[in-house]
């Protein structure tokens, strides 16, 4: 079930981050928490629960029209959870808008909402 992230979910999210933080170079818990709290306040974060457990989380920016974070717990990878979370975020934007999925100095991926 995909739903908005609430403050009560922060401990579960931090637990997931312990499992996946090696996938995020430069991960800093304090900075992550600040960004997460802002995303919760702005209703810019969703999570997916599977089997009563946090399976993955995504955050984004309405203003910047970009994904800002996506993580899926290792045991739930290759099950389509990341795709479902991205699709849920796409539903927050209007047809024809461009959503930046990632933006690196050498590469940028944008998705046009259809």
Secondary structure by P-SEA (a helix, b strand, c coil): ccccccccaaaaaaaaaaacccccccccaaaaaaaaaaaaaaccbbbbbccccccbbbbbbccccccccccccccccccaaaaaaaaaaaaaccccccccccccccbbbbbccc
